[in-house]
């Protein structure tokens, strides 16, 4: 089984790239973030023609998440139960695999803007609510993978300028502590289960030739549960789509079970 995550930064703009990528990389499930379109605009037919079922939770202009899967998902959940939120940031569902069901949770984590902003306060509240909900999800679904754009660098290896960016957004101790708390639930960063090249990133700013200079961040993750960890055979960042014309500023991360 292969499951991937990709912040496409507007599905209406990037749909041809998504279809091309799926044709070349026929994963079992692809988690998308930042759809930036309402549910009535979701390209169900085009994805169905490509062989994928769609579970989606859209929002006009901002946010939005979806899971594209070879077989239909069951027990779908949208947003964090019990946490009031006007923003479409979470979608979860269960995918039947050859070795049993896998719970897929796809999240577009809050950016937070700046450590002294109201949006950062919202980010901290959202992360805590996500952790509380995931604790119960893991009890019900021990075979779970949490994927998405986390908008957090786990440590200094995940940023091109650890000293210059220290304690700025995506790099604060508070954010990293929240990510550690998620891992403490019994989750494992699939990418770090393997030897990886230094300066491996999944996001690059559009400005100042950041991709060409490899001035990036690793903020897109696949966290796997203890039960799934022994089955993970690879986790890679696919840089190729970032070279496309009019690319997303993120690129896919693929985990193989």
N, C-alpha and C positions, 0 to 999 in steps of 0.2 A: 504494500500500500504506500502511495505517495500523497502527501498533503502539503500544500503550499500556502503562503501568505503574500499579498501584494497590495500596497497602498497605490491605487491607480490615479489618484488626484484628478478625478472626473472621469466617470465611466463613459459618458457620452463622447468625450474627446478620445479616450483611449480604447474604446471597444474593438476597433480593428486590431490593435496590438494585443489585446487579451485573446482574441480569437486566434491570431497567428501563434501566440505563445502556447495556447492549449493544443493546437494542432501539432506543434513540435514537442510539447511536453504534456502528454495525456495523463495528467495526475488524476487521482481518484477524487480529490476535493481541492478547490482553490478558494481561499478566503480573501475577499476584497474589502478594502476600506476606502473612505472618502469617495463614495459614489457621486455625491453632489447632484443627485436627482431624486425626484419623488417617485413613489412606487408605481404610479401610472405610466411613468416614462421608462421603467426598467425593461431592458431588451430580452424579455423572456423567449420570444420566438427565435431570435438569432442564436442564443445560447442553446436552446433545445435542438436546433438544427446541427449544432456542433457536438451534440451528444451529452449535454449537461442539464440536469435539473437545477432550479434556482430557488433558494430561500433568501429573501431579502427584506431589508428594513431601511427604507430610504427617507430622505429629507431634502427639500428643495434647497439648492445652493451650497449647503454645508453637510459635512459628516456623511452618514450612511454606510451600512455594512451588508455584505452578502456572502453566502456560501454556495458555490457551484459544485455539484457532485454528480458522479456517474450514476448513482442510484439515489432514490429519494431519501431525504432525512426524515427522522421521526422525532417526536417530542421536542418540537422547535420552541425556543424561548427568545423573546425580543426585549432587550434592555435588562437591567438588573432588577429582579423582583423585589418590591418593597422600597426601592430607591426612586424617588420622584425625579424625573429627568426629561426635559423637553428635547434632548439631543439623541439622535439615533446612533448609538455607539456599540451595542452588543447584539450579536445573534449567535445562538447555540442550537445544535441539533445532534442527533445520534446517527452515525453511519454504520451500516452493517459491513464488517470485514470478514475475510476468510477465517480469521482466528477469533471472531466475536465482535461485539459492538464497540465502537470508538466514539466517545463523546467529544465533539469539536466545539470549542468556544472561540469565537472570532471577535476581537475587540479593536476598536479605534480609540485608544487611550487619549485622555484629555491632554492638550498641548501644555496649557498652564501659563503661557505668555511670558511671565516674569515672576521671580520669587516673591515680590512684594505686591502682587496683584490679586484681585478678587478671583480671577480665573485660576490662580494657583491654589487658593483655598478650596475651590470647587474640585480641582484635580486631586487634592489630598482626600477630600470627602469621598470622591468617586472611587479612588483606589482602595480605600478602607471598606467601602460597600462591596466592591468587587471581591475582595479577599474573604469577607464574611460569607458571601454567596458561594464562592468557589469551594469553601470548606465543606459546605453541605453537598455541593455537586460531586465532590470527590468521594464522599461517603456513598452516594447513590451510583456514581459512575466511576469506578476505580481506574478504568482505561480512558483517560482524558488527556486531551492536548489543547493548550491555550495558545492561540496564534494571534498575530496582529502587529499593528504599529503601536508600540508601547510609549513612544515619545520620552524614553529614558535610556541613558547609557548605563550599562551595568557597572562598568569600571573604566579605568583609564585606557585600557586596550581598545575601547569602543569609540574613541574620539580622536580626531586628527590633532587636536591641540589641548591636551589634558590640563596643562597649567594655565594657558590663556583663557580657557573656558570654565575653569573650576568655579563651582557654585553659581554658574549661570543656568538658565533653564535647560532641562534635560541632563544636567550635571550636578544638581544639588544633592547634598547629603540626605535631605528629606526624601527626595524622589528615589534615590538608590536604596534607602532603608525600606521604602514601601515595596520595591522590587524584591529585596531580600526576604521580606515578610511573605510575599507570594511564593517564593521558592521554598520557604520554611514549611509551607503546607504539605510538602512532599513532591514538589515539581523540580524538574531539571532542565537547564538550558541545553537544548539538543545540539546547538552549534558548538558548544564548549565540551561536548562529550568526545570530540575528535580534535586531532592536531589541525590547526588552521594557520593560514598565512597571516603574518603580521599586517596590520592596517587593513583589516577586512571590514568593510562598511556596507550598509544597505541603503543609505540616503546621502545625497550630495546636493547642496544648494545649486540653484540655477545660475547664480551670480559668480563672477570672478573665476570662471573656468574651473569650478570646484571639482567636477568629475574628472576632468583631464589631469588635474593636479592631485587627485585622490585626497581631497580635503573633505572627508565625510564623517558620518556617524553610523554606528550600528544601533538602530533603534527598532528594528523589526525582528521579532522573536518567535520561536516555537518552543514552548515549555511543555515537557511531557511528564506524566505521572510516574510514580514508582513502578506501577504495574506495566507500563509501556516501555520504560527505559531499556530493559534488556532486548527489546525488539528493534530499537533504533539502529539502523545500519549505516546511515549517512545523513548529514545535514549540510547543505551548501547554499551560498548566495550566488544567484545567477545574475551576473553583471550585464549580460548582453542587452536586455531591454533598455537599459539606461543609455545605450548608444543610439537608440532609435531617433528618428526625426520627431520632434515634439514629444519627448518622453515624459513619463512621470519622474518626479525627483526621487522616488523610491524604486527599488528593484526587487524581484521575487526572492523569497527564501523557501527552500524545498527540504522537507524532512522525509526520509524513507524508512519505512518499518519493514 
